[in-house]
Amino acid sequence: MTNDVEPTPATTPRRLVLHRMPSVKLHATVVPQSNTFNAYGDDYVEVNAIRHERAIVVFPERPVIDWPVADFEALTADSFRFVADLAPELVVFGSGRRLRFPHPRLLAPLIDRGIGVETMDMQAACRTYNILMAEGRRVAAALLIGSVIGPLP
C-alpha cells in the first residue's frame, strides 16, 4: 500500500540542530598605572594596596587626594566644588557605610558644569569606580570613609 499524502510542514518530521557556543573566559581587568580599589571595610579602603581611613578623591591617573570633609553632615556645596574643579566626567559619591543622599543644592557645582554624579554607599562606589575606570572613563570616586552617625540598619 502506498501513501498518497504529500509531505507538508505539519507532517514532515523536524530535525533538531544543536549549535555549540564557544567557551567564554572572563579575566579580571588590570589597568596598568591606574588607581584601583583592591580592598575595603567599614572604615577604610585600599587603593593600590595603600590603606586610607579618611575622606578621599580618587582618579585613575592622579595621586589620591585628601578630601577635606569630616563626615556626611559636614558636606557643603564647596565640598563638591572641590571635586568639580578637578574636572571629572562623572563622580561616584560614596556616602559612607550606608547610602545617604546629599541635598541637591550641595551637588549644584557638579550639575552646573555638566558633571554626572551617582550616589551610593562607599563599598558600592569602590566597585562602580573600578568598572568605569577599566572602561577608560574620566571618573572620580569621592568617598566618605567610615562616616556614619548612629547604628547601621
Residue frames as a rotation matrix with the C-alpha (Angstrom) as fourth column:
MET 1
0.581 0.814 0.000 0.00
0.814 -0.581 0.000 0.00
0.000 0.000 -1.000 0.00
THR 2
-0.441 -0.735 0.516 1.32
0.768 -0.606 -0.208 3.37
0.465 0.304 0.831 -1.00
ASN 3
-0.051 0.352 -0.934 0.97
0.732 -0.623 -0.275 6.55
-0.679 -0.698 -0.227 0.99
ASP 4
0.004 0.154 0.988 -0.53
0.926 -0.374 0.054 9.15
0.378 0.915 -0.144 -1.35
VAL 5
0.856 0.326 -0.401 -0.18
0.481 -0.788 0.386 12.06
-0.190 -0.523 -0.831 1.10
GLU 6
0.383 -0.717 0.583 2.16
0.314 -0.492 -0.812 14.84
0.869 0.494 0.037 0.05
PRO 7
-0.177 -0.486 -0.856 4.62
0.981 -0.017 -0.193 15.86
0.079 -0.874 0.480 2.78
THR 8
0.542 0.327 0.774 3.75
0.210 -0.945 0.252 19.20
0.814 0.026 -0.581 4.38
PRO 9
-0.388 -0.713 0.584 5.47
-0.431 -0.419 -0.799 21.11
0.814 -0.562 -0.145 7.16
ALA 10
0.177 0.533 0.827 2.95
-0.983 0.057 0.173 19.64
0.045 -0.844 0.534 9.59
THR 11
0.959 0.262 0.105 3.66
-0.265 0.964 0.014 16.04
-0.097 -0.042 0.994 8.51
THR 12
0.437 -0.878 -0.195 7.42
0.006 0.220 -0.975 16.30
0.899 0.425 0.102 7.90
PRO 13
0.697 -0.246 -0.673 9.50
0.717 0.270 0.643 15.23
0.023 -0.931 0.364 10.89
ARG 14
0.846 -0.411 0.339 11.69
-0.377 -0.912 -0.163 18.02
0.377 0.010 -0.926 12.27
ARG 15
0.315 -0.828 -0.464 15.35
0.731 0.524 -0.438 17.61
0.606 -0.201 0.770 12.94
LEU 16
0.972 -0.067 -0.225 16.80
0.129 -0.649 0.750 19.27
-0.196 -0.758 -0.622 15.97
VAL 17
0.364 -0.884 0.293 20.03
0.515 -0.070 -0.854 21.03
0.776 0.462 0.430 15.11
LEU 18
0.815 -0.181 -0.551 22.26
0.483 -0.315 0.817 21.95
-0.321 -0.932 -0.169 18.02
HIS 19
0.531 -0.687 0.496 24.80
0.083 -0.540 -0.838 24.73
0.843 0.486 -0.230 17.64
ARG 20
0.354 -0.503 -0.788 27.70
0.931 0.268 0.247 24.65
0.087 -0.822 0.564 20.00
MET 21
0.955 -0.037 0.294 28.52
-0.063 -0.995 0.080 28.01
0.290 -0.095 -0.952 21.59
PRO 22
0.059 -0.995 -0.078 32.20
0.208 0.089 -0.974 28.83
0.976 0.041 0.212 22.03
SER 23
0.285 -0.059 -0.957 33.53
0.952 0.132 0.276 28.93
0.110 -0.990 0.093 25.57
VAL 24
0.479 -0.124 0.869 33.95
-0.013 -0.991 -0.134 32.33
0.878 0.053 -0.476 27.19
LYS 25
0.016 -0.540 -0.842 36.60
0.963 0.234 -0.132 33.01
0.268 -0.809 0.524 29.79
LEU 26
0.831 0.255 0.495 36.40
0.110 -0.947 0.302 36.07
0.546 -0.196 -0.815 31.98
HIS 27
-0.101 -0.917 -0.385 39.51
0.894 0.086 -0.439 37.66
0.436 -0.389 0.812 33.39
ALA 28
0.497 0.170 -0.851 39.96
0.655 -0.717 0.239 40.47
-0.570 -0.676 -0.467 35.86
THR 29
0.683 -0.234 0.692 40.81
0.466 -0.590 -0.659 43.67
0.563 0.773 -0.294 34.06
VAL 30
0.250 -0.690 -0.680 44.11
0.772 -0.282 0.570 45.15
-0.584 -0.667 0.462 35.09
VAL 31
0.853 0.007 0.522 44.73
0.347 -0.755 -0.557 48.72
0.390 0.656 -0.646 34.01
PRO 32
0.017 -0.942 -0.336 48.44
0.980 0.082 -0.179 49.48
0.196 -0.326 0.925 34.45
GLN 33
-0.850 -0.514 0.116 49.36
0.469 -0.838 -0.278 52.74
0.241 -0.182 0.953 36.17
SER 34
-0.210 0.846 0.490 45.76
-0.212 -0.529 0.822 53.33
0.954 0.069 0.290 37.28
ASN 35
-0.790 0.032 0.612 44.39
-0.612 -0.049 -0.789 53.72
0.004 -0.998 0.059 40.78
THR 36
-0.175 0.700 -0.692 42.28
-0.206 0.662 0.721 50.70
0.963 0.269 0.028 41.61
PHE 37
0.119 0.292 0.949 40.37
-0.993 0.012 0.121 49.84
0.024 -0.956 0.291 44.78
ASN 38
-0.269 -0.263 -0.927 41.59
-0.382 0.912 -0.148 46.43
0.884 0.314 -0.345 45.84
ALA 39
-0.513 0.230 -0.827 40.12
0.746 0.597 -0.297 46.20
0.425 -0.769 -0.477 49.37
TYR 40
-0.424 0.382 0.821 37.65
-0.448 -0.876 0.176 47.93
0.787 -0.294 0.543 51.64
GLY 41
-0.600 0.315 -0.735 35.99
0.739 0.570 -0.360 47.58
0.306 -0.759 -0.574 55.01
ASP 42
0.444 0.867 -0.227 33.64
0.888 -0.390 0.244 49.62
0.123 -0.309 -0.943 57.16
ASP 43
0.855 -0.121 -0.505 36.27
0.143 -0.880 0.453 52.22
-0.499 -0.460 -0.735 57.97
TYR 44
-0.156 -0.935 -0.317 38.92
-0.296 -0.262 0.918 52.01
-0.942 0.237 -0.236 55.26
VAL 45
0.977 0.212 -0.026 39.65
-0.100 0.349 -0.932 51.49
-0.189 0.913 0.362 51.57
GLU 46
0.002 -0.987 0.159 42.83
0.220 0.155 0.963 50.36
-0.976 0.033 0.217 49.86
VAL 47
0.938 0.119 -0.325 43.94
-0.270 -0.337 -0.902 51.96
-0.217 0.934 -0.284 46.64
ASN 48
0.497 -0.771 -0.399 46.81
-0.299 0.279 -0.913 50.09
0.814 0.573 -0.092 45.02
ALA 49
0.286 -0.282 -0.916 47.41
0.667 0.744 -0.021 48.34
0.688 -0.606 0.401 48.37
ILE 50
-0.863 -0.469 0.188 47.68
0.203 -0.663 -0.721 51.63
0.463 -0.584 0.667 50.31
ARG 51
-0.202 0.806 -0.556 45.17
0.966 0.256 0.021 51.95
0.159 -0.533 -0.831 53.15
HIS 52
-0.766 0.102 0.635 43.08
-0.058 -0.994 0.090 55.15
0.640 0.032 0.767 53.50
GLU 53
-0.464 0.583 -0.667 40.89
0.881 0.380 -0.281 55.90
0.090 -0.718 -0.690 56.52
ARG 54
-0.399 0.331 -0.855 39.80
0.153 -0.895 -0.418 59.47
-0.904 -0.298 0.307 55.73
ALA 55
0.689 0.725 -0.004 37.71
0.180 -0.177 -0.968 61.06
-0.702 0.666 -0.252 53.01
ILE 56
-0.492 -0.871 0.008 39.47
0.121 -0.060 0.991 60.91
-0.862 0.488 0.135 49.63
VAL 57
0.674 0.522 -0.523 39.01
-0.508 -0.186 -0.841 61.67
-0.536 0.833 0.140 45.96
VAL 58
-0.211 -0.716 0.666 40.42
0.087 0.664 0.742 59.08
-0.974 0.215 -0.078 43.57
PHE 59
0.571 0.234 -0.787 41.05
-0.753 -0.232 -0.616 59.46
-0.327 0.944 0.044 39.84
PRO 60
0.977 -0.181 0.117 42.50
0.210 0.917 -0.338 56.72
-0.046 0.354 0.934 37.64
GLU 61
0.375 -0.888 0.266 45.78
0.787 0.153 -0.598 58.51
0.491 0.433 0.756 36.86
ARG 62
0.215 -0.315 0.924 46.31
-0.377 -0.900 -0.219 61.10
0.901 -0.301 -0.313 39.60
PRO 63
-0.867 -0.445 -0.225 47.66
0.066 0.345 -0.936 60.76
0.494 -0.826 -0.270 43.10
VAL 64
0.002 0.861 -0.509 44.95
0.872 0.248 0.422 60.06
0.489 -0.444 -0.751 45.69
ILE 65
-0.517 -0.092 0.851 43.67
-0.045 -0.990 -0.135 63.39
0.855 -0.108 0.508 47.03
ASP 66
-0.762 0.304 -0.572 42.64
0.626 0.114 -0.772 64.04
-0.170 -0.946 -0.277 50.63
TRP 67
-0.212 0.786 0.581 39.08
0.402 -0.472 0.785 65.42
0.891 0.400 -0.216 50.60
PRO 68
-0.952 -0.281 0.122 38.65
0.020 -0.456 -0.890 67.96
0.306 -0.845 0.439 53.40
VAL 69
0.040 0.987 0.153 35.27
-0.642 -0.092 0.762 66.65
0.766 -0.129 0.630 54.62
ALA 70
-0.664 -0.332 0.670 34.93
-0.747 0.325 -0.580 65.23
-0.025 -0.886 -0.464 58.14
ASP 71
-0.763 0.496 0.415 31.64
0.333 0.852 -0.405 63.38
-0.555 -0.171 -0.814 57.65
PHE 72
-0.409 0.673 0.617 28.29
0.875 0.098 0.474 63.44
0.259 0.734 -0.629 55.83
GLU 73
0.550 0.690 -0.472 26.89
0.809 -0.580 0.094 66.23
-0.209 -0.433 -0.877 57.99
ALA 74
0.025 -0.650 -0.759 29.89
0.232 -0.735 0.637 68.43
-0.973 -0.192 0.132 57.13
LEU 75
-0.401 -0.155 0.903 29.22
0.897 0.134 0.421 68.32
-0.186 0.979 0.085 53.37
THR 76
0.077 0.392 -0.917 28.72
0.018 -0.920 -0.392 71.70
-0.997 0.014 -0.078 51.71
ALA 77
0.973 0.219 0.069 28.47
0.091 -0.093 -0.991 72.93
-0.211 0.971 -0.110 48.13
ASP 78
0.457 -0.877 -0.148 32.18
-0.890 -0.452 -0.068 73.83
-0.007 0.162 -0.987 48.47
SER 79
-0.043 -0.429 0.902 32.91
-0.377 0.844 0.383 70.15
-0.925 -0.324 -0.198 49.20
PHE 80
0.416 0.281 0.865 31.55
0.603 0.626 -0.494 69.23
-0.681 0.727 0.091 45.77
ARG 81
0.960 -0.190 -0.206 33.06
-0.277 -0.752 -0.598 72.35
-0.042 0.631 -0.775 44.13
PHE 82
0.111 -0.953 0.281 36.45
-0.738 0.110 0.666 70.99
-0.665 -0.281 -0.691 45.26
VAL 83
-0.157 -0.100 0.983 35.71
0.321 0.936 0.147 67.82
-0.934 0.338 -0.115 43.25
ALA 84
0.788 0.535 0.304 34.18
0.464 -0.192 -0.865 69.71
-0.405 0.823 -0.399 40.28
ASP 85
0.693 -0.583 -0.424 37.33
-0.618 -0.783 0.069 71.84
-0.373 0.214 -0.903 39.97
LEU 86
-0.284 -0.804 0.522 39.25
-0.354 0.594 0.723 68.62
-0.891 0.020 -0.453 39.22
ALA 87
-0.123 0.329 -0.936 37.12
-0.962 -0.272 0.031 68.23
-0.244 0.904 0.350 36.02
PRO 88
-0.773 -0.052 0.632 35.93
0.010 0.995 0.095 64.62
-0.634 0.080 -0.769 36.05
GLU 89
-0.778 0.578 -0.248 33.39
-0.274 0.043 0.961 63.34
0.566 0.815 0.124 33.53
LEU 90
0.381 0.865 -0.326 31.48
-0.104 0.390 0.915 61.54
0.919 -0.315 0.238 36.29
VAL 91
-0.554 -0.487 0.675 31.66
-0.730 -0.104 -0.675 61.46
0.399 -0.867 -0.298 40.09
VAL 92
0.131 0.510 -0.850 30.82
0.269 0.807 0.525 58.34
0.954 -0.297 -0.031 42.05
PHE 93
-0.231 -0.129 0.964 29.99
-0.750 -0.607 -0.261 59.68
0.619 -0.784 0.043 45.51
GLY 94
-0.220 0.082 -0.972 30.38
0.451 0.892 -0.027 57.14
0.865 -0.444 -0.233 48.32
SER 95
0.240 0.488 0.840 28.29
-0.391 -0.743 0.543 58.42
0.889 -0.458 0.012 51.23
GLY 96
-0.329 -0.414 0.848 29.94
-0.944 0.110 -0.312 56.22
0.036 -0.903 -0.427 53.86
ARG 97
-0.949 -0.114 0.294 28.92
-0.176 0.965 -0.195 52.85
-0.261 -0.237 -0.936 55.29
ARG 98
-0.217 0.923 0.319 25.29
0.691 0.376 -0.618 53.44
-0.690 0.087 -0.719 54.38
LEU 99
-0.508 0.115 0.854 23.57
0.779 -0.362 0.512 55.07
0.368 0.925 0.095 51.45
ARG 100
0.124 0.539 -0.833 22.61
0.653 -0.677 -0.340 58.68
-0.747 -0.502 -0.436 52.12
PHE 101
0.127 0.025 0.992 21.76
0.942 -0.317 -0.113 61.29
0.311 0.948 -0.064 49.51
PRO 102
-0.733 -0.388 -0.559 23.11
0.542 -0.830 -0.134 64.83
-0.412 -0.401 0.818 49.77
HIS 103
0.294 0.830 -0.475 20.68
0.301 -0.552 -0.778 67.69
-0.907 0.086 -0.412 49.21
PRO 104
0.490 -0.066 0.870 20.58
0.871 0.083 -0.484 68.67
-0.041 0.994 0.098 45.50
ARG 105
0.975 -0.151 0.160 21.78
-0.132 -0.983 -0.127 72.21
0.176 0.103 -0.979 46.29
LEU 106
0.460 -0.859 0.227 25.05
-0.325 0.075 0.943 70.67
-0.827 -0.507 -0.244 47.54
LEU 107
0.033 -0.404 0.914 25.56
0.658 0.697 0.284 68.96
-0.752 0.592 0.288 44.18
ALA 108
0.874 0.442 -0.203 24.99
0.177 -0.677 -0.715 72.17
-0.453 0.589 -0.669 42.19
PRO 109
0.200 -0.847 -0.492 28.73
-0.700 -0.475 0.534 72.73
-0.686 0.238 -0.688 41.49
LEU 110
-0.669 -0.395 0.629 28.83
0.080 0.804 0.590 69.37
-0.739 0.445 -0.506 39.68
ILE 111
0.093 0.828 0.553 25.46
0.790 0.277 -0.548 69.66
-0.607 0.487 -0.628 37.95
ASP 112
0.716 0.183 -0.673 26.11
-0.088 -0.934 -0.347 73.24
-0.692 0.308 -0.653 36.77
ARG 113
-0.162 -0.865 -0.475 29.26
-0.793 -0.172 0.584 72.04
-0.587 0.472 -0.658 34.97
GLY 114
0.484 0.451 -0.750 27.52
-0.834 0.497 -0.240 69.07
0.264 0.741 0.617 33.38
ILE 115
-0.681 -0.722 -0.123 29.40
-0.609 0.651 -0.453 66.55
0.407 -0.234 -0.883 35.53
GLY 116
0.262 0.786 -0.561 27.38
-0.256 0.617 0.744 63.42
0.930 -0.051 0.363 36.24
VAL 117
-0.620 -0.419 0.663 27.07
-0.748 0.061 -0.661 62.25
0.236 -0.906 -0.352 39.82
GLU 118
0.218 0.611 -0.761 25.94
-0.110 0.790 0.603 58.93
0.970 -0.048 0.240 41.24
THR 119
-0.169 -0.198 0.965 25.44
-0.956 -0.206 -0.209 58.40
0.240 -0.958 -0.155 44.97
MET 120
0.529 0.288 -0.798 25.91
-0.100 0.955 0.279 55.04
0.843 -0.068 0.534 46.64
ASP 121
0.952 -0.279 0.130 27.39
-0.104 0.108 0.989 53.55
-0.290 -0.954 0.074 49.78
MET 122
0.306 -0.928 -0.212 31.17
-0.823 -0.370 0.431 53.57
-0.478 0.043 -0.877 49.96
GLN 123
-0.330 -0.489 0.807 31.69
-0.100 0.869 0.485 49.91
-0.939 0.079 -0.335 49.06
ALA 124
0.468 0.562 0.682 29.39
0.671 0.275 -0.688 50.05
-0.574 0.780 -0.248 46.02
ALA 125
0.898 -0.183 -0.401 31.15
-0.332 -0.879 -0.342 53.25
-0.290 0.441 -0.850 44.96
CYS 126
-0.087 -0.985 0.148 34.53
-0.631 0.169 0.757 51.45
-0.771 -0.028 -0.636 45.02
ARG 127
-0.245 0.050 0.968 33.22
0.456 0.887 0.070 48.63
-0.856 0.459 -0.240 42.83
THR 128
0.750 0.615 0.245 31.50
0.522 -0.321 -0.790 51.01
-0.407 0.720 -0.562 40.41
TYR 129
0.606 -0.628 -0.489 34.59
-0.613 -0.760 0.216 53.21
-0.507 0.169 -0.845 40.12
ASN 130
-0.335 -0.798 0.501 36.73
-0.245 0.587 0.771 50.16
-0.910 0.136 -0.392 39.23
ILE 131
0.077 0.445 0.892 34.34
0.760 0.552 -0.342 49.19
-0.645 0.705 -0.296 36.43
LEU 132
0.941 0.334 -0.052 34.12
0.235 -0.759 -0.607 52.71
-0.242 0.559 -0.793 34.98
MET 133
0.355 -0.898 -0.260 37.87
-0.640 -0.436 0.632 53.22
-0.681 -0.058 -0.730 35.30
ALA 134
-0.365 -0.491 0.791 38.52
0.159 0.805 0.572 49.97
-0.917 0.335 -0.216 33.43
GLU 135
0.431 0.602 0.672 36.24
0.812 0.066 -0.580 51.25
-0.393 0.796 -0.460 30.64
GLY 136
-0.481 -0.742 0.468 38.52
0.863 -0.495 0.102 54.27
0.156 0.453 0.878 30.27
ARG 137
0.530 0.748 0.398 36.05
0.609 -0.663 0.436 56.81
0.590 0.012 -0.807 31.69
ARG 138
-0.555 -0.626 0.548 37.25
0.065 -0.689 -0.722 60.04
0.829 -0.365 0.423 33.38
VAL 139
0.525 0.795 -0.304 35.66
0.270 0.184 0.945 59.00
0.807 -0.578 -0.118 36.65
ALA 140
-0.569 -0.603 0.559 36.35
-0.447 -0.344 -0.826 60.28
0.690 -0.720 -0.073 40.14
ALA 141
0.157 0.552 -0.819 35.41
0.648 0.568 0.507 58.47
0.745 -0.610 -0.268 43.34
ALA 142
-0.406 -0.173 0.898 34.65
-0.496 -0.783 -0.375 60.93
0.768 -0.597 0.232 46.14
LEU 143
0.049 0.346 -0.937 34.44
0.383 0.860 0.338 58.84
0.923 -0.375 -0.090 49.29
LEU 144
0.165 0.046 0.985 33.43
-0.899 -0.405 0.169 59.47
0.406 -0.913 -0.025 52.87
ILE 145
-0.234 -0.379 -0.895 35.15
-0.075 0.925 -0.372 56.65
0.969 -0.020 -0.245 54.70
GLY 146
-0.547 0.022 -0.837 33.66
0.720 0.521 -0.458 55.25
0.426 -0.853 -0.301 57.89
SER 147
-0.959 0.214 0.187 31.40
-0.267 -0.901 -0.343 58.26
0.095 -0.379 0.921 58.29
VAL 148
-0.188 0.946 -0.265 28.15
0.266 0.309 0.913 57.29
0.945 0.101 -0.310 59.91
ILE 149
-0.709 0.092 0.699 26.30
-0.650 -0.468 -0.598 58.66
0.272 -0.879 0.392 62.91
GLY 150
0.145 0.799 0.584 24.38
-0.916 0.331 -0.226 56.10
-0.374 -0.502 0.780 64.92
PRO 151
-0.295 -0.252 0.922 23.95
-0.130 0.966 0.222 52.36
-0.947 -0.054 -0.318 64.36
LEU 152
-0.862 -0.010 -0.506 23.70
-0.505 0.090 0.858 50.82
0.037 0.996 -0.083 60.93
PRO 153
0.158 0.987 0.012 20.32
-0.986 0.159 -0.051 49.41
-0.053 -0.003 0.999 59.91
